Amino acid sequence: MLEDLRKITTEQAEELPVPEKMPAPKPNRTRNRPLLGMTAGQRLIISILLLIMILVVGSLCLLATGRIVLP
């Protein structure tokens, strides 16, 4: 009885297909490509200038609507 079970399991194991090796994934090259074509320093300067512009425009809007008054 046990011999029959061993034969059945070895036959099934021999019938299973052997999976092929998958090729290694290619590494991402996102680190070498700058965002928007700018370096980190250039993006920092642009973000600081954008912040200053928003502050100035917001202050001018508050002055124009009379929400704040200059002393």
C-alpha positions, 0 to 999 in steps of 0.5 A, spaced: 500 500 500 505 504 501 509 502 495 503 504 491 503 511 494 510 512 493 509 510 486 503 515 485 507 521 488 513 520 484 510 519 478 506 526 479 512 529 481 515 527 474 510 530 470 510 537 473 513 542 469 519 545 471 518 553 471 523 557 467 528 562 470 525 569 469 530 574 467 532 579 472 528 586 472 531 592 469 533 597 474 529 604 474 533 610 472 529 615 475 534 617 479 538 619 473 533 623 470 532 630 473 524 632 475 522 637 469 529 638 467 532 642 473 537 640 478 535 640 486 538 647 487 534 650 481 527 647 483 529 650 490 529 657 488 523 656 483 519 654 489 522 659 494 520 664 488 513 661 488 512 662 495 514 669 495 509 671 489 503 667 493 505 671 499 505 678 495 499 677 491 495 674 497 497 681 501 495 685 496 488 682 495 487 683 503 489 690 502 485 691 496 479 688 499 480 692 506 481 686 510 487 689 513 489 696 513 496 699 513 498 703 520 
